[in-house]
Amino acid sequence: MKPTKRLEVLLLITILSFLISSCHSNGDEHGDKHSADVIIYGGSSAGITAAIQTARLGKSIILIEPTTRLGGLTTGGLGQTDIGNKQVIGGIAREFYRHIKRHYEDPANWNWQLRSDYKDGGQTRSGIQEDAMWTFEPSVALTVYHEMIKHVNITIDYNQRLNRSTGITKLDNQIKSITMESGQTYYGEVFIDATYEGDLMAAADISYTSGRESNAQYGESLNGVQANDTARTLLGGISHNGVHHNFIDRVDPYRVKGDPTSGLLPFITPGGSGTNGEADNAIQAYCFRMTLTDHPDNKIAFKKPANYNELDYELLFRNYEAAAGPLEDMYSYGDPLIPWINSAMPNRKTDTNNQKGFSTDFIGQNWDYPEASYEDREKIVERHRRYQQGLMWTLAYHPRIPEKVRDIVSQWGTCKDEYERDDGWQQQLYIREARRMISDYVMTQKNCERIETIEDPIGMAAYGMDSHHVKRYVNAKGYVSNEGNVEAHVNAPFPISYRSIVPKKSECSNLIVPVCLSASHITFGSIRMEPVFMILGQSAGLIASLAIDENIAVQDLEYENLEKELIKQEQILNNK
């Protein structure tokens, strides 16, 4: 090589070395836009509050959302906030609900209804003197989230799905990078898994479970199979297992009534209910939390799906036909006529949820979801949508549905102004439960009932221990029943442990999991509410920031210091 050429090469190397060094000194170890202090996978409510909290503390953030829409269920139909006790909702979660109130205080935001005509109710009733509002349209929640995040420095990457097979690079028990299916790689100091599925956690080889533990495993009474139709007295109140959201007695399960040789009707699991309290791998049912309207200018009428199968709804027909008396006397729980909870939201819209024995919950059809491939998950989601679309058309128009029911349901339809799809349906399925981490501390029923307390709270939960049905089966009388429903109150809010959102240090020292946290099935049933996920997301963001500042594992923070910072950020850690 000629001396002049050699000098040019050496000069180029020197310049490149200087530029790389400058990138490192500016905190961008990899010198590109895909490196940040904290990488958050999942733009759920927990992911958003984690990002806001971390950014407010001066850290660089990349928030990765696998879809095109932030907010998960909060922007995906769950406008009837499941709370338990409003007084334990603080911090960024409280900010969100204050923003909701301010939005609806503006008369210009009431497009389809006068503000004075809207009446919310139940546990979410917003009192005149309250600083927050607890019911909202999904589109408004999305607007509020975007307003909140625009005031902090957060990079958001949409449509990036984790490569769940080979996308995790770990070194010395730390995640160094995560790679997407697109090939894009993200580098960070701390990672937060804020997905409903726990995909990052699982891909990082963290211990986890799914399904239901046995009652014996953690000394519980509400876990495992729950087919017993009797009430149980608990420290926290009364649990009515298997009573609610069930069939009227005498509903025949066979394709030809009375003929077992004809085969079971669709969506009935062979083999009976199982033994009460025993473990299984079954998952409580999913559904879409429908946003409906009866305003003629904003309504999309229910349509019969192209692949509609009337047999899929035979159990619904038979449930109505089994009523011995007037329809109003069919059910002792909730709406006497229609299998839904049709909660009013602003602007003549609803948050519509499951109710009764045959409703929007697609019971037993989601068990494979947690471990399914992305392609198979999409098929499961689409089956749930087709089932629910067919259900709503059936209730509105099918001649075997009582006329009183058809007259009411046909007044409703999906909304033109809420979601991206032309048919008015959302993309977000209600993933009530998927994977759950197993860390050094597992939250159990004893925590919910305050039999066992923890000394390292990072937030509080207050909703009852709740599970939707898991299985549909033929009972001992030869009729169809649902199994898995639990509705057990808790006496008071209970604290959630710092240790329950960080994995075992021996497995990973820089990952935080605020959604698929370490909890038993029945305890997760209380914790899994959107305001609590917001609270846990904020606490995760704070933990990540402190761990970076102190250059220690996320498990090694001194709790006294963490507690002071949590309180400073207006998190509520006890209900005294």
C-alpha positions, 0 to 999 in steps of 0.5 A, a space after each residue: 500500500 502506498 504511504 499516501 493511501 495508508 495515511 488516508 486509511 489511518 485518518 479514516 479509522 481515526 475519524 470513525 473511532 472518534 465518532 464511535 467514542 462520541 456516540 458512547 459518551 452520549 449514552 448511545 452504546 450502539 450509536 443508533 436510534 434503536 438503543 435506549 436506557 429502557 426498552 419496553 415491549 408492549 404498549 399496554 396501559 402498563 407499558 405507557 405508564 412505565 414509559 412516562 415514569 421513566 422518561 420523567 426521570 430523565 432516561 431514554 425510552 423506546 416503547 415497542 408496540 406489536 400492533 398499530 394502537 397503544 393502550 391495550 384494553 383501556 383503548 380497546 373497549 374496557 371503558 367500564 373501569 374495574 376498580 374495587 376501591 378508587 382511593 388506592 389509585 394514585 400516581 400516573 393512573 390517577 392522572 389518566 382518569 383526571 385527564 378523562 374528566 377534563 375531556 368530558 367537561 368540555 361540551 364540545 366533546 359530547 358529539 352524540 349525547 348531551 352531557 346532562 343525559 349521561 348517567 354512569 353507575 355502579 362502582 364506577 360512578 363519578 361523584 360530583 366532587 371527585 377529581 377523576 372520571 372512571 368511564 370513557 370511550 376507547 377513542 378518548 382513552 387513546 387521545 388522552 394517552 397520546 396527550 400524556 406521552 407527547 410531553 415527555 421524550 419517548 420513542 414509539 415503534 409500532 408493528 414490531 413483534 418479538 422474535 420469540 425463538 431467537 430474539 433474546 441475547 443474554 450475557 452474564 444473566 442480563 438481557 443485552 438486546 431483543 430482536 424483532 421478526 423484522 430483524 430490528 434489534 433493540 439494545 437497553 440497560 433494563 427491559 420491561 415486558 408489558 404485554 398481556 402474554 408475557 412473550 418477552 419474559 418467556 423468550 428470556 427463559 424466565 420461570 412461568 406458568 399458565 392455567 390453574 394451580 391446585 388449591 393444595 399448592 399454595 394453601 388456597 380455596 379458590 384455585 383449580 377446578 371450580 365446579 361446586 355450585 355452593 356458596 363458600 364463606 371466606 375471610 373476605 366474604 362469600 364466594 359463589 362458585 359456578 352459580 353465576 353466568 351458568 345455564 338454566 337446568 335442563 339444557 340438553 348437550 347433544 346434537 340430537 336431544 337425548 341421544 348421546 350417540 349423536 355427539 356433543 354440541 359445539 364448544 362442550 368439552 368431553 370428560 366432565 368438569 374435573 375434580 374440585 380444587 385440582 390443577 389444570 392447564 385451562 385458561 379463563 375465557 376471553 371475549 371482545 369488550 364491545 363498544 356499541 351504540 344505539 345512535 342511528 347516525 353512528 351505528 353499524 348494524 350487526 351483520 351475519 358472518 359469511 361462515 355463520 353456523 347456526 349449530 354454534 348457537 344451539 345451546 343459546 336457543 335451548 337455554 331460552 327454550 328451557 325457561 319454565 316461566 316468563 322470560 323476566 323470571 329466567 335469571 336471578 342475576 343481572 339483566 333478565 332478558 339478554 346475555 350481556 352487561 351493557 354498561 353505559 359510556 359517554 356519547 350513547 356508547 357502551 362497554 358490553 361484557 359477558 353475562 349468563 350461561 351463553 354469552 360473549 365469552 368463548 368458553 374453552 376456545 382459548 386454552 392454546 393461546 398463551 403458547 401459540 405462534 403469532 399466526 395461530 394466535 391470530 386465528 384464535 382471535 379471529 375465531 373469537 370475533 366470528 363467534 361474537 359477531 354471529 352471537 350478536 346477529 343471532 340475538 338481534 335477528 334469529 327467529 328462535 330468539 324471543 321477540 323481546 330480546 330481538 327487539 332490544 338487541 337489534 337497536 344496537 350496533 358497533 360504532 363508526 367512530 371508535 376503531 380502525 376496522 370498517 366493521 366497527 370491531 376492535 383488534 384487541 381481544 380481552 386477554 384476561 390471563 395468559 402466562 404468569 411469572 414465578 419469581 421469588 415471591 408468588 402473590 396468593 389468595 392469602 395476600 388477597 384476604 390479608 392473612 399474609 402481608 408483605 413488607 415491600 409494596 409497590 402498589 395496591 389491588 382492590 378488586 374481588 378475586 374473579 375468574 370467568 368460566 373456563 370449561 363447558 361440560 356435561 354435568 352429572 344430571 346429563 345437562 350442560 354446565 359451565 365451570 370456572 367462575 369465581 366471584 369472591 370479594 376482598 375485605 380491603 385493598 391489599 399491597 402487591 410485592 416488589 418481588 412479584 414483578 421482578 424475576 428470580 435474580 438467578 434467571 435475569 437481573 435486568 427484566 421487570 414484568 408488571 403485567 404477567 407478574 408472579 401470582 396464582 391464578 385466583 390472585 391474578 384474577 384480582 390484580 389483573 385490572 387496568 388501573 392496577 396495571 397502570 400502577 404496576 407499570 409506573 412502579 416498574 419504570 421507577 425500579 428500572 430508573 433507580 437500578 440504572 442510577 445505582 448500577 445494580 440488578 433490578 432485584 437489589 434496590 434497598 426497599 426503604 429508598 424505593 418506598 420513598 421514591 414511590 411515595 414521591 411519585 404519588 403511588 399509594 402503598 397502603 390504605 391506612 
